[in-house]
Amino acid sequence: MTTTVLRTADELHARVRTGRRAVVMTMGALHEGHATLIRTAREIAGDGEVVVTVFVNPLQFGAGEDLDRYPRTLDADVKIAGLAGADVVFAPAVDEVYPGGEPQVRISAGPMGGRLEGSTRPGHFDGMLTVVAKLLHLTRPDVALFGQKDAQQLALIRRMVRDLNFGMEIVGVPTVREADGLALSSRNRYLSATERRTALALSQALFAGSDRHAAQEALRARAREVPATHARAEALSAIGESRAAADTHAVAKAAPGGPAAVRAAARLILDDAARLNPPLALDYLALVDPSDFTEIPDDHTGEAVLAVAARVGATRLIDNIPLTFGAAS
């Protein structure tokens, strides 16, 4: 399909709209993760319109971060966007988005914006929300799609849209991974071959935590199938859960899925990666409530996010995986 490149909001607003408009916001350097977002937007928009924004937002880069070297590949981006189903690529210049220079009035991310990524990158989420708010106003979508890889960003955008009555739907799209498990990111291209091997510890840690969670949830489900008596120990032993059978009382009383055990399983992988060459320098490992990104307690039930951020060489990477604690009793 033919994809139109527009540089100004006036050009975008002059287009005749039919059906729903779905918007995918990017900073360019598109990859398969972005293409998945665009294809999902195409499905949602149907006979309507898909708009992909390409804008490297200076407000969300802190001092010493990679604003100057962030890849800018507009021609390739337009090709990828078009193949994935985009009708328009909106690629405004900085002075189109910020015509009076850096805005004096900005969106505040509130308490959630100071946690995890916000603690490591002060002001990042204020800058992100400010540009997302502006681009939502400029593109006027019915629905906007964002990747779940940036889970805290997605949570904050949803909160902003709800709290400030933006009046459009926000859709999260699952993380896309490469064959080796590494979450797709525009920053992956910075990694050398040896750095990439170290970087795999991020996804491996998440999968280890998820596997530990799944095993404990399955054990809890089995334990509920027999009475809380000696019969439980015999039943568990019969299916090979000898360790659990040795302490069925502890199994019965443990929090579903064991948040502490999930954290510990992930931490083992990250600790090993810290001893590699090059080493992985951990920023944080957190198991949080997706509604506010505070750490969950051991008796938590419901949704959670296991999140990690680390540096390998000069490259900072993030990743996360959703979990649900507490099967029905």
C-alpha positions in Angstrom: 0.0 0.0 0.0 1.1 3.6 -0.5 2.1 5.3 2.7 1.9 9.1 2.8 4.6 11.0 4.8 3.3 14.2 6.5 5.4 16.7 8.4 2.8 19.1 9.8 -0.4 18.9 11.8 -2.2 21.0 9.3 -1.4 18.4 6.6 -2.7 15.6 8.9 -5.9 17.5 9.8 -6.6 18.2 6.2 -7.0 14.5 5.4 -10.6 13.3 4.9 -11.3 10.8 7.7 -13.5 7.7 7.3 -13.9 5.1 9.9 -11.6 4.8 13.0 -8.2 6.3 13.2 -5.6 4.1 15.0 -2.3 5.7 16.0 1.0 4.0 16.8 3.6 6.3 18.4 7.3 5.6 17.8 10.7 7.3 18.0 11.6 5.7 14.7 14.2 3.0 14.1 11.3 0.6 13.5 11.7 -3.1 14.0 9.3 -6.1 14.1 8.0 -5.1 17.4 6.7 -1.8 15.9 5.5 -3.7 12.9 3.4 -5.9 15.2 1.9 -2.8 16.7 1.1 -1.4 13.3 -0.5 -4.7 12.1 -2.6 -4.8 15.2 -3.6 -1.2 14.6 -4.6 -2.1 11.0 -6.9 -4.9 12.3 -8.5 -2.5 14.8 -8.9 0.4 12.3 -10.4 -1.9 9.6 -11.4 0.4 6.7 -10.3 3.4 8.7 -6.8 4.9 8.9 -3.6 3.9 10.6 -1.2 6.7 11.5 2.4 6.0 12.7 4.2 8.9 14.4 8.0 9.1 14.2 9.4 11.7 16.6 12.5 11.5 18.8 11.3 13.4 21.8 14.1 15.5 23.4 12.1 16.0 26.6 12.3 12.3 27.7 16.1 12.1 27.4 18.1 13.0 30.5 21.7 14.5 30.7 24.2 12.0 29.3 21.6 9.8 27.7 21.6 8.8 24.0 19.5 11.6 22.3 22.3 12.5 19.9 23.1 9.0 18.8 19.5 7.6 18.9 19.1 6.1 15.4 17.1 8.1 12.8 16.2 6.0 9.9 13.1 7.6 8.4 13.3 6.1 4.9 13.5 2.6 6.3 10.8 3.4 8.9 8.4 4.5 6.1 9.0 1.2 4.3 8.4 -0.9 7.4 5.3 1.1 8.4 3.8 0.8 4.9 4.4 -3.0 4.7 2.7 -3.4 8.1 -0.3 -1.5 7.0 0.2 2.2 7.8 -1.6 4.8 5.7 0.3 7.8 7.1 3.7 8.4 8.7 3.6 11.6 10.7 7.2 12.7 11.1 7.1 16.3 12.5 10.2 18.4 13.2 10.9 19.4 16.8 9.7 23.0 16.2 6.4 21.5 14.9 5.8 19.7 18.1 7.3 22.4 20.3 6.8 25.6 18.3 7.7 27.9 21.2 10.7 25.8 22.3 10.6 23.5 25.4 7.0 23.8 26.8 6.7 25.7 30.1 3.5 23.7 31.0 4.0 19.9 31.1 2.2 16.8 32.2 3.3 15.5 35.6 3.6 11.7 36.0 2.8 11.9 39.7 4.0 9.4 42.3 4.1 6.4 39.8 6.5 8.5 37.6 9.1 8.5 40.4 9.3 4.7 40.7 11.5 2.2 38.9 12.3 3.9 35.5 11.4 7.2 37.0 13.8 6.8 39.9 16.6 5.9 37.5 15.7 8.5 34.9 14.3 11.6 36.7 11.9 13.6 34.6 11.7 10.9 31.9 8.0 10.2 32.4 7.0 13.8 32.6 8.7 14.3 29.2 7.1 11.2 27.8 3.6 12.0 28.9 3.9 15.6 27.6 4.8 14.4 24.1 2.2 11.7 24.1 -0.4 14.2 25.2 0.6 16.6 22.4 0.7 13.8 19.8 -2.7 12.5 20.9 -4.1 16.1 20.4 -2.3 16.5 17.0 -3.3 13.1 15.6 -6.8 12.9 17.2 -7.1 9.1 17.2 -10.0 6.9 18.3 -7.5 4.4 19.6 -3.7 4.5 20.3 -1.5 1.4 20.6 1.6 1.0 22.8 3.9 -2.0 23.5 3.7 -3.8 26.8 7.6 -4.0 26.8 7.4 -0.4 28.2 5.0 -1.5 30.9 5.4 1.5 33.2 5.0 3.9 30.3 1.8 2.1 29.2 0.4 2.2 32.7 1.1 6.0 33.0 -0.5 6.7 29.6 -3.6 4.8 30.6 -3.7 6.8 33.8 -3.3 10.1 32.1 -6.0 9.4 29.5 -8.3 8.3 32.3 -7.5 11.0 34.8 -7.6 13.9 32.2 -10.5 12.6 30.1 -8.7 12.3 26.8 -11.6 10.3 25.3 -9.8 7.6 23.3 -9.0 4.0 23.8 -5.5 2.8 24.8 -4.5 -0.7 23.7 -1.4 -2.6 25.0 0.2 -5.1 22.6 2.3 -8.0 24.0 6.1 -7.8 23.8 7.7 -9.2 20.6 10.9 -11.2 21.2 13.7 -12.4 19.0 14.3 -16.1 18.6 16.8 -16.1 21.5 14.3 -14.4 23.9 15.7 -10.9 23.8 12.9 -8.3 23.7 13.0 -6.3 20.5 14.3 -2.8 21.0 15.8 -0.1 18.8 18.7 0.0 21.3 19.6 -3.7 20.6 21.6 -2.5 17.6 24.1 -0.9 19.9 25.1 -4.3 21.4 28.2 -6.1 20.3 28.1 -9.9 19.9 29.5 -10.5 23.4 27.3 -7.8 25.0 24.2 -9.4 23.4 25.1 -12.7 25.0 25.2 -11.0 28.4 22.0 -9.1 27.6 20.1 -12.3 27.2 20.1 -12.6 31.0 17.3 -10.1 31.2 14.8 -12.3 29.5 16.3 -15.4 31.0 15.7 -14.0 34.5 12.1 -13.1 33.7 11.5 -16.6 32.3 13.1 -18.2 35.4 10.8 -16.2 37.6 7.8 -17.0 35.5 8.7 -20.7 35.5 9.0 -20.7 39.3 5.7 -19.0 39.6 4.0 -21.5 37.2 5.4 -24.4 39.1 4.2 -23.1 42.5 0.8 -22.3 41.2 0.5 -25.8 39.7 1.6 -27.3 43.1 -1.0 -25.2 44.9 -3.7 -26.4 42.5 -2.7 -30.0 43.1 -2.6 -29.5 46.8 -6.2 -28.2 46.8 -7.4 -31.3 45.1 -6.9 -33.5 48.2 -7.8 -33.0 51.8 -5.4 -31.1 54.1 -4.3 -34.3 55.8 -1.7 -37.0 55.3 -3.4 -37.8 52.1 -2.1 -34.6 50.6 1.5 -35.7 51.3 0.9 -39.1 49.7 -0.8 -37.6 46.7 2.0 -35.2 46.1 4.6 -37.8 46.6 2.9 -40.1 44.1 3.3 -37.5 41.4 6.9 -36.9 42.1 6.7 -33.7 44.2 8.8 -35.2 47.0 10.1 -31.9 48.2 6.6 -30.5 48.5 5.4 -33.7 50.1 8.0 -33.3 52.8 6.4 -30.1 53.9 2.8 -30.0 52.8 1.9 -27.6 55.6 4.2 -25.0 54.3 2.8 -25.5 50.8 -0.7 -25.0 52.0 0.2 -21.8 53.9 2.5 -20.3 51.3 1.2 -17.3 49.3 0.0 -18.4 45.9 2.9 -18.4 43.5 5.3 -17.1 46.1 6.4 -13.6 45.1 9.6 -13.9 47.2 10.5 -17.1 45.3 9.8 -15.5 42.0 12.1 -12.7 42.8 14.8 -15.1 44.0 14.6 -17.2 40.9 15.1 -14.2 38.7 17.9 -12.8 40.9 20.0 -15.9 40.5 20.2 -15.4 36.8 21.1 -11.7 37.1 23.7 -12.4 39.8 25.4 -14.9 37.4 25.3 -12.4 34.6 27.0 -9.8 36.7 30.1 -12.0 36.7 30.2 -12.4 32.9 32.5 -10.5 30.5 31.2 -8.0 29.8 29.1 -7.9 33.0 25.5 -7.0 33.4 25.0 -4.0 35.6 21.6 -4.3 37.2 19.5 -1.1 37.7 16.6 -2.9 39.3 14.6 -6.1 39.6 11.0 -5.5 40.7 7.8 -7.4 41.1 5.1 -4.8 41.1 1.4 -4.1 41.0 0.6 -2.8 37.5 -1.8 -0.2 38.8 0.8 1.9 40.6 4.2 0.1 40.2 4.7 -0.5 43.9 6.2 -3.8 45.1 3.6 -6.5 45.8 3.5 -8.1 49.2 3.8 -11.9 49.7 0.0 -12.3 50.1 -0.7 -10.5 46.8 -3.4 -11.9 44.5 -4.1 -10.7 41.0 -2.0 -9.2 38.3 1.6 -8.3 38.7 4.6 -7.3 36.5 8.1 -8.7 36.9 10.3 -6.0 35.6 14.1 -5.6 35.1 16.4 -2.9 33.8 20.2 -3.2 33.4 23.2 -1.9 31.4 25.4 -3.9 29.2 28.4 -1.8 28.2 26.9 1.6 27.3 23.5 0.3 26.5 20.6 0.3 28.9 17.8 -2.2 28.3 14.5 -2.9 30.0 12.1 -5.9 29.9 9.2 -7.3 31.8 6.7 -10.1 31.9 3.1 -10.2 33.3 2.1 -12.7 36.0 -1.1 -13.5 37.8 -0.9 -14.6 41.4 -3.5 -16.7 43.2 -5.6 -19.3 41.3 -9.2 -19.6 42.4 -9.7 -21.4 45.6 
